[in-house]
Amino acid sequence: MELMLWRWSTMVQATSVVLIAGFFIALAHSLGRDELRSWVGAWLANLAALLVTIVFWLLRPEGVFAFGVATTAYLFSKTMFVVLLIDGAAGFSIRRPARPSYAGVLGVVAMLSLSGGLVIRTIDQLGLVQAAVICLGLGASAISLARSHFDRHGWLATGFAIRALLALAESAAYAMHWNGANNPAPAFLATFISVHSSFDAGAEWVIALGCVLTLYSRIQGELTQSNTELKHAQVQLRDLLHRDQLTDALNRRALPNLLREAHAGGATLLFFDLDDFKRINDQLGHHVGDTCLFRFAGALRDVFAAHDRIVRYAGDEFVVLTQERDADIIAERIRRVRSDLASASGPTPSIHFSVGVAHVDPGDDPEAALLKADRAMYAAKSARVPEMRSKYQREKRADLSS
C-alpha cells in the first residue's frame, strides 16, 4: 500500500514540476529577465531529481554502487534546486549580494553529493539528509525575505516557509522511521513518507506563485520609476522649450499659460523695454548687446520675488507678472532695478529702460492688460525722448573729446 502511495505521490510531484518548469521556461523566454535564469535552473534541477527517483523506481538496480550513483545524482539535483531557489530569491533583492561563481557552487555541491553517495546506505538516511538541507536552506531564506520588505516578498517567503516546515516534518519522519528497528515508529509515519511528495508539490506551487508575484511587483516598481523619470524629463523638456537660452528668463511660449493663471487669480503686469538698445548693438556690437540683456534679466531676478515670472517677450522687451498689487512696492522695485543698472559694468554700458504697468483682476482679460502695459511703456518712453537725446549727445561729445 505504501509503495503505491509513494509512486502516486512521486508522479503527482513530477507532473507538477514539469508544468512549473515549462511555465518558467516560457516566462523567461517571453520576458527576457535575468532574474528568471536561476528559477528556470531550479525547477529543471528539481525535475532532474525526480527523474532520478523515477528511473531508480523503474530499473530497481541492485548493489551498493548503483545505489551510491543514484544517491549522488539525487543529492546533487535536489541541493542545486535549493541553492538556485535561494539565488533566485536573492535576485529580487534591491541590494543583491555578490553572486558566487556558479562553477564554485557546482563544485562544492558535487563534492558534498559525492560524499553523501559514499556514506548514505538507506532511503531513510537519504530522505533525512536531503530534507534537512531543504529545511535549513529554505528556512533561512524565508526568514531573510520576511525581514526585508515582506510586502514585496510575502508570498515567496510564505512558500519557502511552508516547504521548510514540510522538510522539517519529513526529516523527523525519516529519522524516526530509520530508528524504527530499535523503537517501532507509529504506523502513520510510513504513510506520511509515502505521500509527502504530493504535499511538497503544493508548497512548490506557492513558491512559484510567490516568484511570479514578486517579479510582477518588481516590474511594476520599474514601470513606476520609469514613468516618474519620463515625467521629470517631460518637465525638463518643457522648461527648455519655455526657457530663453540667452537670459535664462522664460520665453514667449510660456506667456499664454501665465496669462491664464493671471486670468484665474489676478496679477500685476510690468512691460519693460530697453532704451537705445539698437544703438548699443550698432556701436558696441551684438555681444555687448547680449550681455546687456543678460544683465537686465539678472537685475529683474534680483529685485522681484522668486515666485514672480520674468518673460523675455521680444528682442529687448521683458514682461514681469507678479502677485504684488501695492503701487508703492512696485515703484520701489522699479527704482531698485534702475539703480542696479545705472552704472556701467565691465564691457556693458549703463542700461536704461522704460516700463508700463497694468493690473489684472480675477476674471479680467489678461491680453487687454498686457496691451495696456505695452502702451503705458511706450508713453513713458515717448515722455523720456528729450532726456534720452540729451544723454546721447553728452555721451557723443565725451567720445569725441577722448
Secondary structure as GFF3:
##gff-version 3
##sequence-region A 1 402
A	DSSP	alpha_helix	2	31	.	.	.	ID=ss1
A	DSSP	alpha_helix	36	59	.	.	.	ID=ss2
A	DSSP	alpha_helix	64	90	.	.	.	ID=ss3
A	DSSP	alpha_helix	102	119	.	.	.	ID=ss4
A	DSSP	alpha_helix	123	147	.	.	.	ID=ss5
A	DSSP	alpha_helix	150	178	.	.	.	ID=ss6
A	DSSP	three_ten_helix	179	181	.	.	.	ID=ss7
A	DSSP	alpha_helix	187	241	.	.	.	ID=ss8
A	DSSP	three_ten_helix	252	254	.	.	.	ID=ss9
A	DSSP	alpha_helix	255	265	.	.	.	ID=ss10
A	DSSP	beta_strand	267	274	.	.	.	ID=ss11
A	DSSP	alpha_helix	277	284	.	.	.	ID=ss12
A	DSSP	alpha_helix	286	303	.	.	.	ID=ss13
A	DSSP	beta_strand	309	312	.	.	.	ID=ss14
A	DSSP	beta_strand	317	322	.	.	.	ID=ss15
A	DSSP	alpha_helix	327	341	.	.	.	ID=ss16
A	DSSP	beta_strand	353	360	.	.	.	ID=ss17
A	DSSP	alpha_helix	366	383	.	.	.	ID=ss18
A	DSSP	alpha_helix	385	401	.	.	.	ID=ss19
###
